[in-house]
Each structure stands twice: as structure tokens, then as C-alpha cells.
Amino acid sequence: MTPAHLSFRHRRPAPALVPPLLVAVVSAAMVLSACAPPSRERSEPTPTPTPTPYVVAGTNHNAAAQAYAYPAAKVHDWLEKGKAAADYPQQKIAFLTFDDGPSTDATPLVLDALRANNVPATFFVIAGPPGLGRSGPALVQREVTEGNAVCIHSFSHDYQYLYPQRRGNTDHILTDQAKALDTIRAALGPGYTPGCFRYPGGHMSWKGLADADAGLTDRGLSWIDWNAMTGDAEAKKKEPTTPAEAAGNVQKDMALVKNPNVVVILMHDAPGKRISTEALPQIVTDLRTAGYTFGVIA
């Protein structure tokens, strides 16, 4: 821009003449430069770095979660045998669990609430189109990055396929589980190795699961049910309508099972499920007041 105090009528000084010899030298250099092969630095693309694994190899969580991760086989025994389990804990441990995600509308809110309340959770993921297949890998990656654990809930979550006539079809269950494992590994890395599996609908809901149970055990998996829930997937007439009611349901269930040292709470992060997320601050406060610490299931 021409400064304001200068007139556009002022002439610019004539450019200095470049000696002919210098012009020739510069031109030759430009030609040689254009013909020369590109430098090694420019011709070799920067190697793509190996992606950082989201999980510690052989687990379903990151390194930070090692401090509060409990083997699924132990949690299974604690739930099924109670105080009769050989190593039933003396301290109180709560496991917040979320089924049927990830979903783009519910899961981010759950993760925000967990972080705000400084507690971890275990996510039982649907790997197929109802869950991970629809939401993409970013949410399960965030789950692990923020110190939570990811377990298998199924690939299809299809009751008719998994439990025709309400009886477990072992081949279908194990095929479905294997497909889910491969899909989650594609999102979290080949080192992803969960020890936990939750039957869609819960183990308690179906018959004829003994062979499937044995097959899961052969694959290093223990099935996990629950002993308390918010009721966010109950029939409409039983479903809680307020966060206080959802938190109250957890307390009622804990009282029914005589306030055990191990509580596994069932909640959901499927599309449209918000009530448990809204109840989470009260649930966490109630558990802390009762002396519980929080863990994840590995």
C-alpha cells in the first residue's frame, strides 16, 4: 500500500540493470536445479507411525485402569457365590456397567458424567450395527482412553438368533461372540483381550446355556450378570421417570441382596437412554457414602 503522504504521481526509481553475465549464470543455475532429481529428504515420504494401542495388550483397558481393574472370573464368582467365594473382598467395591452402546446420543453424556464424578465404568458393547457398527470406533476409543473398560455384549443382540425358543444356541452364541471380538479389536487394536462377556438379556433370562458357558470359558471369558439396576430398560410401567427414582431403584436392589460388598449395577447407554446418566451423580454419592470404591471388570 502506498503511504498516504506520497502522491501516486511520484515516479518509482528505474530498476538497476543486471549485468548480462549474471543473468546467464542465474538462468543456468535455474535450469540445472529444475533438471536435478529431488533431494532425498523430499523424495522419501514420512513413515506413518504405528498407532498407539488404546489398551494394554492382553486386557480391555488402558494402563491407568490397572489400579482398579478386577478379573472377570473373580467378579463372576463374587456375584454367584457371594461371601462363600474363596476371595470375597472385605472392602466394598461397586461396578457401574452400561449395556447396549455405544450410541452417539447417550454414550458421550455417560462419559461426561463419569468424568465429572471421577468414577470409571465397564461398557458391555454391542459390536454390530445396533452399536459400534453404527456409531463408529471413536466412542469405544474414548471409553478406554478415559480409564473405563470395554467388554463384549454381543455382535447382533438378536434374541431370536441367540436364543430360539428361549434356549441358548451354542454355535450362534459363540460365533456371535467371535465376530464381536474381531470388530472391537479393529477399533481398539489387536491386543484387546477382554475376560468379560454379558449375555444379551442376561444369563438369568435364558435356558440351556451350559454348553455356551463352557465355550466362553475355553475362550477365557466369564459371563457377568448384575445384582442391582436403575430399571432404565424395564417395561414402560416399571421404568423410572426421574433420576431420583432411578437412583432409588439401585438402593432398593442393594437392600434386597443385603447390601453386599460387591455390587454390579446395570444401566444402559443405548439410543435415547438418559435417565441413568442423569441419576449417576446421586448413585455415586450414595455408594461413596456407604463406603464403596469403584472398579472396572477386566
Secondary structure, 3 states (H helix, E strand, C coil): CCCCCCCCCCCCCCCCCCCHHHHHHHHHHHHHHHHCCCCHHHHCCCCCCCCCCCCCCCCCCCHHHHHHEECHHHHHHHHHHHHHCCCCCCCEEEEEEEEEECCCCCHHHHHHHHHHHCCCCEEEEECCCCCHHHHCCHHHHHHHHCCCEEEEEECCCCHHHHCHHHECCHHHHHHHHHHHHHHHHHHHCCCCCCCEECCCCCHHHCECCHHHHHHHHHCCCEECCCCEECCCCCCCCCCCCCHHHHHHHHHHHHHHCCCCCEEEEEEECCCCCCHHHHHHHHHHHHHHHCCEEECEEC
